[in-house]
Amino acid sequence: MVCDIRPIVDDDAPIVADTFYQHLFRNGNDAPPDIRDAAYGLHLATEKLRERGRPFASWVPYVHFGI
């Protein structure tokens, strides 16, 4: 089995980062971000790429490990 690792596309990374952090800091500075929201924030970010018609290989490198 060959593993074809693809790099993250430069045009997509800012979209993912912006969406992810907007979700984590949606309450402003009133409270620290809840780390339990990280997985859902990443889901929203990759969903945004899919909505923009990005191919599977563009959004699949973004994975969450942890809580």
PyMOL commands that set and color helices and strands:
alter all, ss='L'
color gray80, all
select helices_A, chain A and resi 13-24+35-51+56-59
alter helices_A, ss='H'
color red, helices_A
deselect
rebuild
show_as cartoon
